[in-house]
Amino acid sequence: MTSRITLYSRPGCHLCDDARTVIERVCAETGESFVEVDIDADEDLIDRFGEEIPVTFVDGRQHDFWRVDETRLKEALRR
C-alpha cells in the first residue's frame, strides 16, 4: 500500500511529535498509512522546509505546516 501522507520532520522537534501523534490517530481511524522523512538527512529538504517543520503532504501536495489539524486532515483523505 502506498502512503498518502508524508510527514517531513526532524528529531527533537516538539511540533513534529505533536503532528505525528495527530497523524497516527487519523491513520488508525481511517486505515491510511504515512511515511516520515527526516529533513536533516537531505540538504535540499533543509533548504526547502528548514523553518516550517513539521510539514505534511497529502497525495503529494503540501497540506499543513507547523501544526496538523485533525479535521482538515480527515477531510483531505476523503477526497
N, C-alpha and C positions, 0 to 999 in steps of 0.2 A: 504494500500500500504506500502511495506517495503522500507525504505530509503536506497539508495545505497551509500550515502555519510555520513560519520561521521566526525565531527569536534571536536577534543579534544582541549580544551581551558581553560582559567581561566579569571575571572573577572579582569578588569583593564589592560588588555594586548592590546596594540595598534596594534600589529601584528595580534592578534586574531580578532580584529574589522575589520581590512583590509581584512583578509581571509573570514570572514563572509559576507562582502559586495560582494566579488567576487562570493562566493558560492551561495548567494541569487540571484544574477544576472543570473548565469548559470542555476540555478533551475527554475527561471522564464521563461527562454528561452526554456528549454528542457522539462519542465513538471516533472522533478525529484523533490525529496524532500531530506532533510537532517536532521540529528539529531545532537545536540550539547551536548557534555559531559564535565562537569566542572571537571578537573582533581583534583582540590583541595578537592573534596569530597571523594577521594579514594587514600589511601597511595600507593597502588600498581601502580596506574596511575601516581602519582607524581614521584615515583622512575623510572618509565619507560620513561616518557615524560618530566620531570621537566624542562629541559633547551631547549627543542626542540619545544615548543609550538609556534604557533598552529601546530597541526599535523592533516593531512587529510587522511582519508581512503576511498577508493572506492571499493565496493564489498568485504569488509573485508580485503583488503590488503593496506598497507601503500602506499600512493600516493605522498604526499608532506609534508615538514615541513618548518616552519618559514614563507614562502610565498606560496600563491596559484597562479599558472599560469593558467589563464583563458583558454587559448588554449589547454594546456595539460589536463585540467580537462574535457573539452568538448570531446576531443579525447578518454579519458578513459571511458567516459559514452557511447560512440558509440560502444564500444567493447562488 
